[in-house]
């Protein structure tokens, strides 16, 4: 392993140069290899502007200027693939169709997942339609969701062995599935299912049963095998109405919740997705039933759904940092958000898709995910603590500025280019999130429609945060003033880098200042409830979701840990993942974790 820190000729830290060379440096369609990071960004700007037809030169200049100053970076798939000859997708996020039990269906799920990952996309699978282990099937006995999960994980391992591309997958399972205990325990052994993140689909009825210490039946649709007559009706994955289900076992809801919390405490797996809330707040509530997300959880998606991502670099918009006059240039943020939305919308038309079903869903809904990175750095520059009410108020206000600018831009694009094909004006305007928008935005949607069904998502921004000069990732707290991070190249060789946080480096560049700026707190010093409160402050302005892992102290007692998921539910979050250092999951930095279960962008 090698460690180095000096900046390169473009003023970027060595880790940023390495990320660019390993992940994003490409040859364009004319056969010219990117010589600098700037060349890569020019390639991306030109490719995305091409969708603008005769006005492409104007938008090319605007897109490039936005990225050149690192005020905005599109997701890694766009930087790596736009304007190249490579057969890759520009989309970070995909969800596959729910996995079925037949051999043909399993083969199809594996083939579609492999095709998607070979094109550079991460995938999510819902396993809830798989019969529980031992259930009679026409072809024998069902192996169960965990066995199928291991098959999919092995497929991903084979891809890793034969390709430079890295795999990332999410698997979900309903909390009332008979194999839920096996699913919860599936990653308790070190190294198990290393290509998968796991999340349990938790409904409002389950949370109510936990709080009432009520019985909780484990059930499965009755027509999946022989057995007694069905005794309960449940709305199952992909169904519009309740279906008959056979009870396999009955237990106390609280005992299942306790098992899930214990596994998360010991292994940081699984996370939870509050699936009823996801569906109730979905802008496309009238045509989608969602039961899975992309691998890091920031985009809940329907079957064959896809989303393209990009992030505004908030520290770049802070004027007079570390002074009493420090402020956010909101006008510049609005301009950047408008350009970012247009770039991501163009990526839908410019990008390739691994599967025709993905192209159809993406172009029918035109989902995008404009987000942020460097939130914690920006707060530090403004003299605001991450764990303060003032910090949360500022963050929520900044995200509201981005949200409103994004929706106004999408309305303008709809007037210019047309609304997304699945737009149903009356029902879309009834959506929970849409009803929370300002009156002028709702009136604009009523008048002109909207170009994109969804517009906001906050991703982990692992690699692009490093490319942007080692700013803090997504909405995460600053991990540490400096730390060592290990990255693996395409040949499987680990490289170790000394990383200095961008904002703290800027503070320390002025002679005579103390080592750390006022208001600094590391991730380990911020209480779990304050991390959740920050996530909640931003979720109110995000129509997709947020990838956030709540870091807790290694010595936090389980009795204190157990309340984190309950708080997440009470705050209205769409999901929660918790990490405690020292668990079996390992780390990519010297003393703690990556910013997502598996950071892949």
C-alpha positions in Angstrom: 0.0 0.0 0.0 1.1 3.5 -0.8 0.4 6.8 0.9 0.8 10.3 -0.6 -0.6 13.7 0.0 0.8 16.5 -2.2 -1.6 18.3 -4.6 -1.2 17.9 -8.3 -0.8 20.6 -11.0 -4.6 21.3 -11.0 -4.5 22.0 -7.3 -6.2 18.8 -6.4 -5.1 16.5 -3.6 -3.4 13.3 -4.7 -6.4 11.2 -3.7 -8.5 13.3 -6.1 -6.0 12.7 -8.9 -6.0 8.9 -8.2 -9.8 8.8 -8.1 -9.9 10.5 -11.5 -7.3 8.2 -13.1 -8.8 5.1 -11.6 -12.5 5.8 -12.2 -13.2 8.7 -14.6 -10.3 9.2 -17.0 -11.6 8.1 -20.4 -11.1 8.3 -24.2 -13.7 10.4 -26.0 -15.7 9.5 -29.1 -13.0 11.0 -31.2 -10.3 8.8 -29.7 -8.7 11.6 -27.6 -7.7 10.5 -24.1 -8.5 12.9 -21.2 -5.2 14.6 -20.2 -6.6 16.4 -17.2 -9.6 16.4 -15.0 -10.7 19.5 -16.9 -10.6 17.5 -20.1 -13.0 14.9 -18.5 -15.4 17.7 -17.5 -15.3 19.2 -21.0 -16.1 15.8 -22.4 -19.1 15.5 -20.1 -20.4 19.0 -20.8 -20.2 18.5 -24.5 -22.0 15.1 -24.4 -24.9 16.4 -22.2 -25.3 19.6 -24.1 -25.7 17.7 -27.4 -29.3 16.9 -26.3 -30.0 20.6 -26.7 -29.9 20.6 -30.5 -29.0 23.9 -32.1 -28.5 25.6 -28.8 -25.9 23.0 -27.7 -22.9 25.4 -27.9 -24.5 27.7 -25.4 -25.3 25.0 -22.9 -22.0 23.3 -23.4 -20.3 26.5 -22.1 -22.7 26.8 -19.2 -22.4 23.2 -18.2 -18.6 23.3 -18.4 -18.3 26.5 -16.4 -20.4 24.9 -13.6 -18.3 21.8 -13.4 -14.9 23.5 -14.0 -15.3 25.4 -10.7 -16.4 22.2 -9.0 -19.7 23.8 -8.0 -21.5 20.8 -9.3 -20.4 17.3 -10.2 -22.7 14.7 -11.9 -22.7 11.2 -10.5 -19.7 9.0 -11.2 -21.4 7.1 -14.0 -21.9 10.3 -16.0 -18.3 11.5 -15.5 -17.0 8.0 -16.5 -19.3 7.4 -19.5 -20.6 10.6 -21.1 -19.1 11.3 -24.5 -17.1 8.1 -24.7 -17.3 5.0 -26.9 -17.7 2.8 -23.8 -20.8 0.6 -23.6 -21.8 1.9 -20.2 -24.8 3.5 -18.5 -24.9 7.1 -17.2 -27.3 6.0 -14.4 -26.1 5.2 -10.9 -29.2 3.6 -9.6 -31.4 0.7 -10.7 -34.0 -1.6 -9.1 -34.8 -4.9 -10.8 -38.1 -6.7 -10.9 -39.0 -8.7 -7.7 -37.3 -12.1 -7.8 -39.6 -15.0 -8.4 -39.0 -18.7 -7.5 -38.9 -20.5 -10.8 -35.5 -21.5 -12.3 -36.2 -19.4 -15.3 -37.0 -16.4 -13.1 -33.8 -16.8 -11.1 -31.8 -17.1 -14.3 -33.5 -14.0 -15.6 -32.8 -12.0 -12.4 -29.2 -13.0 -12.6 -28.8 -12.2 -16.2 -30.5 -8.8 -15.9 -28.5 -7.9 -12.8 -25.2 -9.0 -14.5 -26.0 -6.9 -17.6 -26.8 -3.9 -15.4 -23.6 -4.1 -13.3 -21.4 -4.7 -16.3 -22.7 -1.4 -17.7 -21.7 0.3 -14.4 -25.0 0.4 -12.5 -25.8 -0.7 -9.0 -29.0 -2.8 -8.5 -31.7 -3.4 -5.9 -33.7 -6.6 -5.5 -36.8 -7.3 -3.5 -36.8 -10.9 -2.4 -40.3 -10.9 -0.8 -41.9 -13.0 -3.5 -39.6 -15.9 -2.9 -41.3 -18.7 -1.0 -39.8 -19.5 2.5 -37.2 -22.2 2.8 -38.8 -25.7 2.6 -42.0 -24.5 1.0 -43.3 -27.1 -1.5 -43.0 -25.9 -5.1 -43.8 -27.7 -8.3 -40.0 -28.3 -8.8 -39.3 -29.4 -5.2 -38.7 -27.5 -2.1 -38.0 -23.8 -2.0 -34.4 -22.9 -1.1 -35.6 -19.6 0.5 -34.6 -16.0 0.0 -31.2 -16.3 1.8 -30.1 -19.1 -0.5 -31.2 -17.1 -3.6 -29.3 -14.1 -2.1 -26.1 -16.2 -1.9 -26.6 -17.2 -5.5 -26.9 -13.5 -6.6 -23.8 -12.6 -4.5 -21.8 -15.4 -6.2 -22.8 -14.0 -9.5 -21.5 -10.6 -8.5 -18.2 -12.1 -7.3 -17.8 -13.7 -10.7 -18.3 -10.4 -12.4 -15.7 -8.8 -10.1 -13.2 -11.5 -11.1 -13.7 -10.9 -14.8 -14.3 -7.2 -15.0 -12.8 -4.0 -13.7 -16.2 -2.8 -12.7 -17.3 -3.2 -9.2 -20.7 -4.6 -8.1 -23.1 -3.1 -5.6 -26.5 -4.6 -4.7 -29.3 -4.0 -2.3 -31.6 -6.8 -1.1 -34.9 -6.2 0.7 -37.4 -8.5 2.5 -40.7 -7.8 4.1 -40.8 -7.9 7.9 -43.7 -10.4 7.8 -41.9 -12.9 5.5 -41.4 -16.3 7.2 -37.7 -16.3 6.5 -37.1 -12.8 8.0 -34.9 -14.1 10.9 -32.6 -15.9 8.5 -32.4 -12.7 6.4 -31.6 -10.6 9.4 -28.8 -13.0 10.4 -27.4 -13.4 6.8 -24.4 -11.0 7.3 -23.4 -11.8 10.8 -20.4 -13.8 9.6 -17.5 -11.7 8.6 -17.2 -11.6 4.8 -20.7 -12.9 4.1 -22.6 -11.4 1.2 -20.0 -8.7 0.8 -21.5 -7.3 -2.4 -25.0 -6.8 -0.8 -26.5 -4.3 1.5 -29.6 -5.6 3.3 -32.7 -3.7 4.4 -35.9 -4.9 6.0 -39.2 -3.5 4.7 -41.0 -2.2 7.7 -44.6 -1.1 7.5 -46.7 1.1 9.8 -48.7 -1.9 11.0 -45.5 -3.5 12.2 -44.3 -0.4 14.1 -47.7 -0.2 15.7 -47.5 -3.8 16.8 -44.0 -3.3 18.2 -45.2 -0.4 20.3 -48.2 -2.3 21.5 -46.2 -5.5 22.1 -48.8 -7.2 19.9 -48.7 -10.5 18.1 -47.1 -10.5 14.6 -47.9 -13.2 12.1 -45.3 -14.4 9.6 -47.2 -15.0 6.4 -46.8 -15.8 2.7 -49.4 -15.8 -0.2 -51.4 -19.0 0.0 -51.1 -20.0 -3.6 -47.3 -20.4 -3.3 -47.6 -23.9 -2.0 -49.8 -26.4 -0.3 -51.0 -26.2 3.2 -53.9 -25.0 5.4 -56.5 -22.5 4.2 -55.4 -18.9 4.3 -56.3 -17.0 7.4 -55.2 -13.4 6.8 -55.3 -10.9 3.9 -52.2 -8.9 3.2 -51.2 -6.5 0.4 -48.1 -8.2 -1.0 -45.3 -7.0 -3.2 -46.7 -5.7 -6.5 -50.4 -6.2 -5.7 -53.0 -3.4 -5.7 -55.3 -5.2 -3.2 -54.8 -7.6 -0.3 -54.2 -11.2 -1.2 -54.9 -14.3 0.9 -51.9 -15.4 2.9 -51.2 -18.4 5.1 -49.8 -17.9 8.6 -46.5 -19.8 9.0 -45.8 -18.6 12.6 -46.9 -16.0 15.1 -44.6 -14.2 17.5 -44.4 -11.0 19.4 -43.6 -8.0 17.1 -41.2 -6.7 19.7 -39.1 -9.9 19.7 -38.6 -9.6 15.9 -37.7 -5.9 16.3 -35.2 -6.8 19.1 -33.5 -9.4 16.8 -33.2 -6.8 14.0 -31.7 -4.2 16.4 -29.2 -6.7 17.8 -28.0 -7.6 14.4 -27.6 -3.9 13.5 -25.7 -3.3 16.7 -23.3 -6.2 16.0 -22.9 -6.0 12.3 -24.5 -2.7 11.0 -26.9 -4.9 9.0 -29.7 -4.8 8.1 -31.0 -1.3 7.7 -34.7 -0.6 7.7 -36.9 0.9 5.0 -40.2 2.4 6.2 -41.9 1.2 3.1 -45.4 2.5 3.8 -44.0 6.0 4.2 -42.0 5.6 1.0 -45.1 4.7 -0.9 -47.3 7.3 0.8 -44.9 10.1 -0.1 -44.0 8.9 -3.6 -44.8 11.6 -6.2 -46.0 8.7 -8.5 -48.2 7.2 -5.8 -50.9 6.7 -8.4 -49.0 4.3 -10.6 -46.1 2.7 -8.6 -45.7 0.3 -5.7 -42.1 0.5 -4.4 -40.4 -2.2 -2.4 -36.7 -1.7 -3.0 -34.0 1.0 -3.4 -30.7 1.4 -5.1 -27.7 0.0 -3.2 -27.1 3.0 -0.9 -30.8 3.7 -0.3 -31.2 7.3 -1.6 -33.6 6.4 -4.4 -36.6 4.2 -3.9 -37.6 2.8 -7.3 -40.2 0.6 -8.9 -39.4 -2.5 -11.0 -36.8 -1.6 -13.6 -36.7 1.9 -12.3 -33.6 4.0 -12.8 -32.3 7.4 -11.6 -29.4 9.6 -12.6 -27.6 11.6 -9.9 -25.6 14.8 -9.4 -24.5 16.9 -6.4 -24.0 20.6 -5.7 -20.7 21.3 -3.8 -22.0 23.6 -1.0 -18.7 24.9 0.2 -18.1 26.5 -3.2 -21.1 28.7 -2.5 -20.0 30.0 0.9 -18.7 33.6 0.6 -16.2 35.0 3.2 -15.8 31.7 5.0 -14.6 31.6 8.6 -15.5 35.3 9.1 -18.4 37.1 10.7 -19.6 37.9 7.2 -19.7 34.3 6.1 -22.9 33.5 4.1 -24.3 31.3 1.4 -24.6 32.8 -2.1 -28.2 31.7 -2.6 -28.5 33.3 -6.0 -25.5 31.3 -7.2 -27.0 28.1 -5.6 -30.3 28.7 -7.5 -28.4 29.2 -10.8 -26.3 26.1 -10.2 -29.4 24.0 -9.3 -31.1 25.1 -12.5 -28.2 24.0 -14.6 -27.8 20.8 -12.7 -31.4 19.8 -13.3 -31.0 20.5 -17.0 -27.8 18.5 -17.2 -29.4 15.5 -15.4 -32.5 15.7 -17.6 -30.3 15.6 -20.7 -28.5 12.6 -19.4 -31.7 10.6 -19.6 -31.8 11.2 -23.4 -28.0 10.9 -23.8 -27.5 7.7 -21.8 -27.5 4.1 -22.7 -29.5 1.5 -20.8 -28.5 -2.1 -20.0 -32.1 -3.3 -20.5 -35.0 -2.0 -22.7 -37.3 -2.1 -19.6 -35.1 0.3 -17.8 -35.1 2.7 -20.7 -38.9 2.6 -20.8 -39.3 3.4 -17.1 -36.6 6.0 -17.1 -38.0 7.9 -20.1 -41.6 7.5 -18.9 -40.9 9.1 -15.4 -37.6 11.1 -16.1 -36.5 10.6 -12.5 -33.4 12.5 -11.5 -31.7 13.0 -8.2 -30.1 16.4 -7.6 -28.3 16.5 -4.2 -25.5 18.0 -2.2 -22.1 17.3 -0.9 -19.9 19.1 1.6 -22.8 20.1 3.9 -20.6 19.7 7.1 -17.8 21.7 5.5 -20.2 24.5 4.6 -21.6 24.6 8.1 -18.1 24.8 9.5 -17.2 27.7 7.2 -20.3 29.5 8.4 -19.4 29.0 12.0 -22.4 26.6 12.6 -22.2 23.4 14.5 -23.6 20.4 12.7 -25.4 19.3 15.9 -27.0 22.6 16.6 -30.6 23.8 16.0 -29.1 26.8 14.0 -27.1 24.4 11.8 -30.2 22.3 11.1 -32.3 25.3 10.3 -29.6 26.6 7.9 -29.3 23.2 6.2 -33.0 22.8 5.8 -33.3 26.4 4.4 -30.4 25.7 1.9 -32.0 22.5 0.8 -35.4 24.2 0.4 -33.6 26.8 -1.9 -32.3 23.9 -4.0 -35.6 22.1 -4.0 -37.7 25.1 -5.1 -35.1 26.0 -7.8 -35.2 22.4 -9.1 -38.9 22.3 -9.4 -39.2 25.7 -11.0 -36.6 24.6 -13.5 -38.4 21.3 -14.2 -41.7 23.3 -14.8 -39.8 25.5 -17.3 -38.4 22.4 -19.0 -41.9 21.0 -19.3 -43.1 24.1 -21.0 -40.1 23.9 -23.4 -39.8 20.2 -24.0 -42.9 18.5 -22.5 -43.8 16.8 -19.2 -42.7 13.3 -18.3 -45.0 10.8 -20.2 -46.5 9.4 -17.0 -47.6 12.8 -15.7 -51.2 12.9 -14.6 -51.8 16.5 -13.6 -54.7 16.1 -11.1 -53.3 13.1 -9.3 -49.7 14.3 -9.3 -50.8 17.5 -7.7 -52.4 15.5 -4.9 -49.1 13.9 -4.0 -47.9 14.4 -0.4 -44.6 16.0 -1.3 -46.1 18.2 -4.1 -48.7 19.6 -1.7 -45.8 20.8 0.5 -44.3 23.0 -2.3 -44.9 26.7 -2.5 -48.2 27.9 -4.2 -46.4 29.3 -7.2 -44.7 26.0 -7.9 -48.0 24.1 -7.6 -49.6 26.6 -9.9 -46.8 26.2 -12.4 -47.2 22.4 -12.4 -51.0 22.9 -12.9 -50.3 25.3 -15.8 -47.3 23.8 -17.6 -46.7 20.4 -16.1 -43.3 19.2 -14.9 -40.5 17.6 -16.8 -39.3 15.1 -14.1 -41.4 13.0 -11.7 -38.7 13.3 -8.9 -35.9 15.8 -8.7 -34.0 15.5 -5.4 -31.9 12.8 -3.7 -28.9 13.0 -1.4 -26.4 10.3 -2.2 -23.2 9.3 -0.3 -21.0 11.1 -2.9 -18.0 8.9 -1.9 -15.8 9.3 -4.9 -17.0 12.6 -6.3 -16.5 14.2 -2.9 -12.8 13.2 -3.2 -12.7 14.4 -6.8 -14.0 17.7 -5.6 -11.0 18.2 -3.3 -11.9 15.9 -0.3 -15.0 17.8 0.8 -17.3 16.1 3.4 -19.5 13.4 1.9 -23.2 14.1 1.2 -24.8 15.3 4.4 -22.5 13.3 6.6 -20.6 15.0 9.5 -16.8 15.6 8.9 -15.2 12.2 9.7 -12.0 13.7 11.1 -9.6 16.7 10.3 -7.4 14.2 8.6 -7.4 10.4 8.3 -6.1 7.5 6.2 -8.3 6.0 3.6 -7.7 2.9 1.6 -8.9 2.6 -2.0 -8.7 -0.4 -4.3 -7.8 0.0 -7.9 -9.1 -2.0 -10.9 -6.3 -4.6 -10.4 -7.2 -5.3 -6.8 -4.3 -3.4 -5.4 -4.9 -1.3 -2.2 -3.7 2.3 -2.1 -3.6 4.2 1.2 -4.0 8.0 1.1 -3.7 10.6 3.8 -6.8 12.7 3.4 -7.3 16.2 4.9 -10.8 17.6 5.1 -11.2 20.5 2.6 -12.7 23.1 5.0 -10.3 22.3 7.8 -7.3 22.6 5.4 -8.6 26.0 4.3 -8.9 27.1 7.9 -5.3 25.9 8.7 -3.9 27.6 5.6 -4.0 30.9 7.4 -1.1 31.3 9.8 -1.7 31.9 13.5 -5.1 30.1 13.7 -5.7 27.3 16.1 -5.6 23.8 14.7 -9.4 23.5 14.5 -12.0 26.1 13.6 -14.8 27.1 16.1 -17.8 24.7 15.9 -15.8 21.7 14.7 -17.1 18.3 15.8 -16.2 15.0 14.3 -18.7 12.3 13.4 -18.0 10.3 16.5 -18.7 13.4 18.7 -22.2 14.0 17.2 -25.0 12.2 19.1 -27.2 9.8 17.0 -30.3 11.9 17.7 -28.6 15.0 16.2 -27.5 13.1 13.1 -31.1 11.9 12.7 -32.4 15.4 13.2 -30.2 16.7 10.4 -31.4 14.0 8.1 -35.0 14.9 9.0 -34.3 18.6 8.4 -33.3 17.8 4.8 -35.7 15.0 4.1 -38.6 17.5 4.2 -37.0 19.1 1.1 -36.2 15.8 -0.8 -38.7 13.9 -2.9 -36.6 10.8 -3.3 -34.7 9.8 -0.2 -31.3 10.3 1.6 -28.4 8.0 2.1 -27.2 8.5 5.6 -25.5 6.1 8.0 -25.9 7.1 11.7 -22.5 6.6 13.4 -22.6 5.7 17.1 -19.8 5.2 19.5 -18.2 1.8 19.7 -19.0 1.6 23.4 -22.6 2.8 23.2 -24.7 0.4 25.3 -27.3 -1.6 23.5 -30.0 0.0 25.6 -29.1 3.4 24.2 -28.6 2.1 20.7 -32.0 0.5 20.4 -33.8 3.9 20.3 -32.2 5.1 17.1 -34.5 3.3 14.7 -37.5 4.3 16.7 -36.4 8.0 16.6 -35.9 7.7 12.8 -39.5 6.5 12.4 -40.8 9.2 14.7 -39.0 11.9 12.7 -40.7 10.8 9.4 -37.6 9.4 7.8 -37.9 6.9 4.9 -35.2 4.6 6.3 -32.3 4.2 8.7 -28.9 2.6 8.8 -26.7 2.6 11.8 -22.9 1.8 12.2 -21.0 1.1 15.3 -17.2 0.9 14.9 -15.7 -2.4 15.8 -18.5 -4.5 14.2 -17.7 -7.3 11.8 -18.2 -5.1 8.7 -14.7 -3.6 8.4 -13.8 -0.1 7.2 -12.2 1.8 4.4 -10.7 4.5 6.7 -8.3 4.1 9.6 -10.8 4.3 12.5 -14.4 4.0 11.2 -16.5 3.4 8.1 -17.3 4.4 4.6 -20.3 6.7 4.2 -22.6 3.9 3.0 -22.7 0.2 3.4 -20.8 -0.2 0.2 -19.7 3.1 -1.4 -20.1 2.8 -5.1 -20.3 5.7 -7.4 
